[in-house]
Amino acid sequence: MADELATEIIAKIKAHAEPGGEEITTNTELTALGIHSLELTEIIFDLEEAYNIEIEMNTVDAWSNLKNVGDMVEAVRALIAKKA
């Protein structure tokens, strides 16, 4: 079961995903949602604004290797913890 942070991030990802009836979970592959570089960049901007974090460009490069929603949730969780 997803926690509050995961639920919020899933909602942001869903806003950029290709429409479909499939439920998005932390195990959902980003590519299965039609999330590619442009969408990933838009999601990153949304996450920066929502959580008042800064995602450096080298982090963006690393994020391009993220495979599923859970990977993204954990990356954001780490940046939020680092900020605290």
N, C-alpha and C positions, 0 to 999 in steps of 0.2 A: 504494500500500500504506500502511495506517495505521501510525503509530508507536505507542509504548506509551501515551502520554497519550490519543491518539485512541481506541485500543482500550478503555481503561478508561472513558472518557466514553461510548462507544457502549454498553458493558455497562450503565452507569447509566441511559442513555436507554431501552434495551431493557426494563429493569425497569418502566418507566412507560408504555411504548408499548402500543397495542392488539395483542393476539396476532395473529400472521400469519406466513406462511412466508417473507416477503421478507427478504433479507439487508440489514442496516443498514450503510451506508457513509457516508463524509463527504459524499457528494453527495445522500444521502437527505433529502427535504423533511420537516421536522418535522410539518407538517400531515398528510402521508401516513401518519404513524405514530399519528395521533390525539392528538398532543401539543398541548394548548391551555393556557390560563393556569394552571389548577390544577396540571396535571402539570408545567408549566414551573417553577412555584414549588417543587414538591417536588424536582425535579431540581436546582434552584439550591441548595436546602438541602443535598442530598446532596453536591454539588460543593464547597460551602463547608466542610463537615465533612471531606471526603476530602483536600482540598488545603490546608486551613488558610488559606483566603482569605476576604475579606469582599466580598460583592457588595452595593453600596449600592443603595438603592431606585431611584435614577435610572438605575443600570445595568440593573436589572430592567426598567424601562420601555424602555430601549434594546434589551434582549435580546428583548423581545416582537416586535421587527422582524426577528429572525434567521430566515432562510429554511431553512437546512439544518444538518445535524449538523456539517459542517466549520466553519460560522460560529461555532457554539457552542464547538468545540474551540479555535479561534483566540482567542476571547474569554477562555477560561479560561487558555490559554497566556500571554496578555498579562498577566493578573492575577498569575499565578505569577511571571513574570519581573519584574514591578513590585515584588513582595514581596521578591525575592532581593537 
